[in-house]
Amino acid sequence: MIVGTHAIIYSENAEADKEFFKNVLKATNVDVGQGWLIFGLPPSELAVHRKRKETPTAAKYYKAI
């Protein structure tokens, strides 16, 4: 039985997305260093990372399958 998960969102505007989760949704968070925030969404957690050029999009991923 899965009771929790850790998800990562790769975003083109990670700072704005982190501010949304932090200030609008008031999600609890932990700063794990260098501005990386982990948001608590019990029983799960969520991280938002800046999208890099080499990060595959879902469309590219599903085309490969």
Biopython code that builds the backbone (N, CA, C, O; Angstrom):
import numpy as np
from Bio.PDB.StructureBuilder import StructureBuilder

atoms = [
    (1, "MET", "N", (0.837, -1.162, 0.000)),
    (1, "MET", "CA", (0.000, 0.000, 0.000)),
    (1, "MET", "C", (0.893, 1.241, 0.000)),
    (1, "MET", "O", (1.790, 1.365, 0.835)),
    (2, "ILE", "N", (0.652, 2.139, -0.919)),
    (2, "ILE", "CA", (1.381, 3.403, -0.970)),
    (2, "ILE", "C", (0.602, 4.421, -0.135)),
    (2, "ILE", "O", (-0.588, 4.639, -0.361)),
    (3, "VAL", "N", (1.280, 5.036, 0.823)),
    (3, "VAL", "CA", (0.594, 6.001, 1.690)),
    (3, "VAL", "C", (1.115, 7.421, 1.511)),
    (3, "VAL", "O", (0.605, 8.345, 2.145)),
    (4, "GLY", "N", (2.107, 7.612, 0.672)),
    (4, "GLY", "CA", (2.649, 8.941, 0.432)),
    (4, "GLY", "C", (3.545, 8.928, -0.778)),
    (4, "GLY", "O", (3.870, 7.869, -1.315)),
    (5, "THR", "N", (3.942, 10.106, -1.206)),
    (5, "THR", "CA", (4.795, 10.206, -2.374)),
    (5, "THR", "C", (5.611, 11.497, -2.305)),
    (5, "THR", "O", (5.263, 12.412, -1.559)),
    (6, "HIS", "N", (6.670, 11.572, -3.063)),
    (6, "HIS", "CA", (7.429, 12.806, -3.238)),
    (6, "HIS", "C", (7.378, 13.117, -4.719)),
    (6, "HIS", "O", (7.817, 12.313, -5.541)),
    (7, "ALA", "N", (6.847, 14.272, -5.064)),
    (7, "ALA", "CA", (6.729, 14.660, -6.466)),
    (7, "ALA", "C", (7.607, 15.875, -6.736)),
    (7, "ALA", "O", (7.824, 16.709, -5.857)),
    (8, "ILE", "N", (8.103, 15.960, -7.955)),
    (8, "ILE", "CA", (8.909, 17.110, -8.381)),
    (8, "ILE", "C", (8.231, 17.732, -9.601)),
    (8, "ILE", "O", (7.891, 17.041, -10.561)),
    (9, "ILE", "N", (8.045, 19.035, -9.542)),
    (9, "ILE", "CA", (7.529, 19.780, -10.686)),
    (9, "ILE", "C", (8.700, 20.537, -11.292)),
    (9, "ILE", "O", (9.372, 21.300, -10.597)),
    (10, "TYR", "N", (8.951, 20.334, -12.585)),
    (10, "TYR", "CA", (9.969, 21.104, -13.295)),
    (10, "TYR", "C", (9.254, 22.276, -13.964)),
    (10, "TYR", "O", (8.353, 22.073, -14.779)),
    (11, "SER", "N", (9.645, 23.471, -13.629)),
    (11, "SER", "CA", (8.913, 24.659, -14.037)),
    (11, "SER", "C", (9.813, 25.640, -14.768)),
    (11, "SER", "O", (11.006, 25.742, -14.481)),
    (12, "GLU", "N", (9.228, 26.362, -15.717)),
    (12, "GLU", "CA", (9.952, 27.428, -16.400)),
    (12, "GLU", "C", (10.033, 28.682, -15.534)),
    (12, "GLU", "O", (10.845, 29.569, -15.802)),
    (13, "ASN", "N", (9.195, 28.763, -14.495)),
    (13, "ASN", "CA", (9.221, 29.896, -13.574)),
    (13, "ASN", "C", (9.103, 29.353, -12.146)),
    (13, "ASN", "O", (8.102, 29.572, -11.465)),
    (14, "ALA", "N", (10.133, 28.648, -11.713)),
    (14, "ALA", "CA", (10.109, 27.956, -10.419)),
    (14, "ALA", "C", (9.933, 28.925, -9.260)),
    (14, "ALA", "O", (9.246, 28.603, -8.291)),
    (15, "GLU", "N", (10.536, 30.099, -9.339)),
    (15, "GLU", "CA", (10.417, 31.063, -8.229)),
    (15, "GLU", "C", (8.963, 31.466, -8.012)),
    (15, "GLU", "O", (8.495, 31.502, -6.874)),
    (16, "ALA", "N", (8.253, 31.764, -9.077)),
    (16, "ALA", "CA", (6.841, 32.147, -8.969)),
    (16, "ALA", "C", (6.006, 30.986, -8.444)),
    (16, "ALA", "O", (5.103, 31.189, -7.632)),
    (17, "ASP", "N", (6.299, 29.775, -8.898)),
    (17, "ASP", "CA", (5.551, 28.614, -8.435)),
    (17, "ASP", "C", (5.797, 28.347, -6.955)),
    (17, "ASP", "O", (4.870, 28.016, -6.215)),
    (18, "LYS", "N", (7.063, 28.493, -6.520)),
    (18, "LYS", "CA", (7.366, 28.314, -5.099)),
    (18, "LYS", "C", (6.648, 29.373, -4.262)),
    (18, "LYS", "O", (6.126, 29.063, -3.191)),
    (19, "GLU", "N", (6.618, 30.609, -4.737)),
    (19, "GLU", "CA", (5.904, 31.676, -4.022)),
    (19, "GLU", "C", (4.413, 31.361, -3.930)),
    (19, "GLU", "O", (3.789, 31.629, -2.904)),
    (20, "PHE", "N", (3.836, 30.796, -4.991)),
    (20, "PHE", "CA", (2.417, 30.418, -4.990)),
    (20, "PHE", "C", (2.135, 29.388, -3.908)),
    (20, "PHE", "O", (1.217, 29.566, -3.108)),
    (21, "PHE", "N", (2.919, 28.306, -3.874)),
    (21, "PHE", "CA", (2.705, 27.271, -2.863)),
    (21, "PHE", "C", (2.932, 27.817, -1.457)),
    (21, "PHE", "O", (2.218, 27.456, -0.521)),
    (22, "LYS", "N", (3.925, 28.683, -1.315)),
    (22, "LYS", "CA", (4.307, 29.207, -0.001)),
    (22, "LYS", "C", (3.333, 30.273, 0.504)),
    (22, "LYS", "O", (2.883, 30.201, 1.648)),
    (23, "ASN", "N", (3.001, 31.258, -0.332)),
    (23, "ASN", "CA", (2.238, 32.418, 0.119)),
    (23, "ASN", "C", (0.738, 32.353, -0.156)),
    (23, "ASN", "O", (-0.052, 32.880, 0.628)),
    (24, "VAL", "N", (0.336, 31.724, -1.243)),
    (24, "VAL", "CA", (-1.084, 31.648, -1.570)),
    (24, "VAL", "C", (-1.730, 30.422, -0.928)),
    (24, "VAL", "O", (-2.752, 30.525, -0.250)),
    (25, "LEU", "N", (-1.108, 29.251, -1.157)),
    (25, "LEU", "CA", (-1.670, 28.020, -0.588)),
    (25, "LEU", "C", (-1.264, 27.810, 0.871)),
    (25, "LEU", "O", (-1.830, 26.964, 1.563)),
    (26, "LYS", "N", (-0.272, 28.592, 1.335)),
    (26, "LYS", "CA", (0.227, 28.486, 2.714)),
    (26, "LYS", "C", (0.700, 27.076, 3.043)),
    (26, "LYS", "O", (0.517, 26.601, 4.164)),
    (27, "ALA", "N", (1.305, 26.410, 2.070)),
    (27, "ALA", "CA", (1.831, 25.054, 2.278)),
    (27, "ALA", "C", (3.054, 25.129, 3.189)),
    (27, "ALA", "O", (3.933, 25.967, 2.987)),
    (28, "THR", "N", (3.106, 24.259, 4.186)),
    (28, "THR", "CA", (4.285, 24.217, 5.041)),
    (28, "THR", "C", (5.475, 23.806, 4.186)),
    (28, "THR", "O", (5.327, 23.052, 3.225)),
    (29, "ASN", "N", (6.660, 24.309, 4.542)),
    (29, "ASN", "CA", (7.820, 23.990, 3.727)),
    (29, "ASN", "C", (9.073, 23.959, 4.569)),
    (29, "ASN", "O", (9.134, 24.517, 5.664)),
    (30, "VAL", "N", (10.078, 23.283, 4.017)),
    (30, "VAL", "CA", (11.392, 23.196, 4.626)),
    (30, "VAL", "C", (12.396, 23.638, 3.574)),
    (30, "VAL", "O", (12.361, 23.164, 2.439)),
    (31, "ASP", "N", (13.283, 24.539, 3.947)),
    (31, "ASP", "CA", (14.357, 24.965, 3.045)),
    (31, "ASP", "C", (15.510, 23.993, 3.232)),
    (31, "ASP", "O", (16.120, 23.944, 4.300)),
    (32, "VAL", "N", (15.806, 23.224, 2.201)),
    (32, "VAL", "CA", (16.862, 22.215, 2.291)),
    (32, "VAL", "C", (18.197, 22.748, 1.788)),
    (32, "VAL", "O", (19.136, 21.986, 1.556)),
    (33, "GLY", "N", (18.272, 24.068, 1.621)),
    (33, "GLY", "CA", (19.522, 24.697, 1.219)),
    (33, "GLY", "C", (19.468, 25.262, -0.178)),
    (33, "GLY", "O", (18.819, 24.700, -1.060)),
    (34, "GLN", "N", (20.146, 26.365, -0.380)),
    (34, "GLN", "CA", (20.281, 27.028, -1.676)),
    (34, "GLN", "C", (18.938, 27.359, -2.317)),
    (34, "GLN", "O", (18.811, 27.361, -3.541)),
    (35, "GLY", "N", (17.933, 27.640, -1.481)),
    (35, "GLY", "CA", (16.623, 28.031, -1.992)),
    (35, "GLY", "C", (15.719, 26.892, -2.410)),
    (35, "GLY", "O", (14.620, 27.135, -2.909)),
    (36, "TRP", "N", (16.149, 25.659, -2.223)),
    (36, "TRP", "CA", (15.315, 24.510, -2.560)),
    (36, "TRP", "C", (14.320, 24.284, -1.436)),
    (36, "TRP", "O", (14.710, 24.030, -0.296)),
    (37, "LEU", "N", (13.036, 24.374, -1.755)),
    (37, "LEU", "CA", (11.987, 24.182, -0.768)),
    (37, "LEU", "C", (11.274, 22.860, -1.015)),
    (37, "LEU", "O", (10.996, 22.490, -2.156)),
    (38, "ILE", "N", (10.986, 22.163, 0.063)),
    (38, "ILE", "CA", (10.152, 20.959, 0.001)),
    (38, "ILE", "C", (8.851, 21.321, 0.702)),
    (38, "ILE", "O", (8.860, 21.717, 1.868)),
    (39, "PHE", "N", (7.737, 21.188, -0.001)),
    (39, "PHE", "CA", (6.430, 21.533, 0.544)),
    (39, "PHE", "C", (5.748, 20.288, 1.086)),
    (39, "PHE", "O", (5.721, 19.242, 0.437)),
    (40, "GLY", "N", (5.199, 20.420, 2.286)),
    (40, "GLY", "CA", (4.472, 19.318, 2.895)),
    (40, "GLY", "C", (3.031, 19.316, 2.432)),
    (40, "GLY", "O", (2.306, 20.291, 2.630)),
    (41, "LEU", "N", (2.620, 18.233, 1.824)),
    (41, "LEU", "CA", (1.232, 18.025, 1.415)),
    (41, "LEU", "C", (0.810, 16.676, 1.976)),
    (41, "LEU", "O", (0.550, 15.736, 1.225)),
    (42, "PRO", "N", (0.743, 16.585, 3.304)),
    (42, "PRO", "CA", (0.584, 15.280, 3.957)),
    (42, "PRO", "C", (-0.487, 14.421, 3.311)),
    (42, "PRO", "O", (-1.582, 14.897, 3.012)),
    (43, "PRO", "N", (-0.170, 13.169, 3.099)),
    (43, "PRO", "CA", (1.051, 12.467, 3.475)),
    (43, "PRO", "C", (2.120, 12.502, 2.384)),
    (43, "PRO", "O", (2.967, 11.612, 2.317)),
    (44, "SER", "N", (2.084, 13.505, 1.547)),
    (44, "SER", "CA", (3.041, 13.603, 0.442)),
    (44, "SER", "C", (3.884, 14.858, 0.599)),
    (44, "SER", "O", (3.675, 15.658, 1.512)),
    (45, "GLU", "N", (4.834, 15.014, -0.301)),
    (45, "GLU", "CA", (5.616, 16.243, -0.350)),
    (45, "GLU", "C", (5.878, 16.592, -1.804)),
    (45, "GLU", "O", (5.827, 15.732, -2.683)),
    (46, "LEU", "N", (6.157, 17.858, -2.045)),
    (46, "LEU", "CA", (6.302, 18.368, -3.397)),
    (46, "LEU", "C", (7.492, 19.305, -3.463)),
    (46, "LEU", "O", (7.698, 20.118, -2.563)),
    (47, "ALA", "N", (8.272, 19.194, -4.524)),
    (47, "ALA", "CA", (9.384, 20.113, -4.770)),
    (47, "ALA", "C", (9.188, 20.739, -6.145)),
    (47, "ALA", "O", (8.681, 20.094, -7.063)),
    (48, "VAL", "N", (9.593, 21.991, -6.280)),
    (48, "VAL", "CA", (9.536, 22.688, -7.561)),
    (48, "VAL", "C", (10.966, 23.016, -7.957)),
    (48, "VAL", "O", (11.687, 23.674, -7.207)),
    (49, "HIS", "N", (11.373, 22.563, -9.121)),
    (49, "HIS", "CA", (12.723, 22.801, -9.622)),
    (49, "HIS", "C", (12.644, 23.567, -10.929)),
    (49, "HIS", "O", (11.683, 23.439, -11.687)),
    (50, "ARG", "N", (13.659, 24.356, -11.175)),
    (50, "ARG", "CA", (13.753, 25.083, -12.442)),
    (50, "ARG", "C", (13.970, 24.089, -13.566)),
    (50, "ARG", "O", (14.809, 23.194, -13.465)),
    (51, "LYS", "N", (13.218, 24.251, -14.627)),
    (51, "LYS", "CA", (13.359, 23.388, -15.795)),
    (51, "LYS", "C", (14.683, 23.691, -16.485)),
    (51, "LYS", "O", (15.030, 24.851, -16.710)),
    (52, "ARG", "N", (15.411, 22.637, -16.816)),
    (52, "ARG", "CA", (16.654, 22.783, -17.566)),
    (52, "ARG", "C", (16.408, 22.359, -19.001)),
    (52, "ARG", "O", (15.439, 21.654, -19.283)),
    (53, "LYS", "N", (17.256, 22.773, -19.892)),
    (53, "LYS", "CA", (17.070, 22.436, -21.301)),
    (53, "LYS", "C", (17.003, 20.940, -21.529)),
    (53, "LYS", "O", (16.256, 20.473, -22.389)),
    (54, "GLU", "N", (17.782, 20.180, -20.761)),
    (54, "GLU", "CA", (17.818, 18.740, -21.001)),
    (54, "GLU", "C", (16.697, 17.976, -20.302)),
    (54, "GLU", "O", (16.600, 16.757, -20.441)),
    (55, "THR", "N", (15.839, 18.693, -19.542)),
    (55, "THR", "CA", (14.724, 18.035, -18.865)),
    (55, "THR", "C", (13.683, 17.653, -19.907)),
    (55, "THR", "O", (13.161, 18.531, -20.595)),
    (56, "PRO", "N", (13.368, 16.369, -20.044)),
    (56, "PRO", "CA", (12.396, 15.958, -21.056)),
    (56, "PRO", "C", (10.986, 16.395, -20.681)),
    (56, "PRO", "O", (10.626, 16.402, -19.504)),
    (57, "THR", "N", (10.199, 16.756, -21.672)),
    (57, "THR", "CA", (8.798, 17.077, -21.421)),
    (57, "THR", "C", (8.004, 15.778, -21.450)),
    (57, "THR", "O", (8.483, 14.760, -21.950)),
    (58, "ALA", "N", (6.805, 15.819, -20.920)),
    (58, "ALA", "CA", (5.964, 14.623, -20.925)),
    (58, "ALA", "C", (5.682, 14.176, -22.360)),
    (58, "ALA", "O", (5.647, 12.978, -22.642)),
    (59, "ALA", "N", (5.481, 15.138, -23.268)),
    (59, "ALA", "CA", (5.184, 14.794, -24.663)),
    (59, "ALA", "C", (6.346, 14.005, -25.272)),
    (59, "ALA", "O", (6.117, 13.011, -25.962)),
    (60, "LYS", "N", (7.584, 14.430, -25.030)),
    (60, "LYS", "CA", (8.742, 13.710, -25.557)),
    (60, "LYS", "C", (8.851, 12.328, -24.929)),
    (60, "LYS", "O", (9.200, 11.352, -25.594)),
    (61, "TYR", "N", (8.546, 12.261, -23.628)),
    (61, "TYR", "CA", (8.640, 10.988, -22.916)),
    (61, "TYR", "C", (7.649, 9.980, -23.499)),
    (61, "TYR", "O", (8.017, 8.837, -23.772)),
    (62, "TYR", "N", (6.407, 10.393, -23.688)),
    (62, "TYR", "CA", (5.399, 9.456, -24.178)),
    (62, "TYR", "C", (5.596, 9.090, -25.643)),
    (62, "TYR", "O", (5.191, 8.004, -26.058)),
    (63, "LYS", "N", (6.205, 9.961, -26.432)),
    (63, "LYS", "CA", (6.515, 9.616, -27.819)),
    (63, "LYS", "C", (7.556, 8.489, -27.873)),
    (63, "LYS", "O", (7.551, 7.668, -28.790)),
    (64, "ALA", "N", (8.445, 8.466, -26.879)),
    (64, "ALA", "CA", (9.510, 7.455, -26.848)),
    (64, "ALA", "C", (8.983, 6.083, -26.482)),
    (64, "ALA", "O", (9.616, 5.073, -26.789)),
    (65, "ILE", "N", (7.843, 6.034, -25.835)),
    (65, "ILE", "CA", (7.317, 4.730, -25.365)),
    (65, "ILE", "C", (6.597, 4.006, -26.491)),
    (65, "ILE", "O", (6.090, 2.902, -26.290)),
]
sb = StructureBuilder()
sb.init_structure("model")
sb.init_model(0)
sb.init_chain("A")
sb.init_seg("    ")
for serial, (resi, resn, name, xyz) in enumerate(atoms, 1):
    if name == "N":
        sb.init_residue(resn, " ", resi, " ")
    sb.init_atom(name, np.array(xyz, "f"), 0.0, 1.0, " ", f" {name:<3s}", serial, name[0])
structure = sb.get_structure()
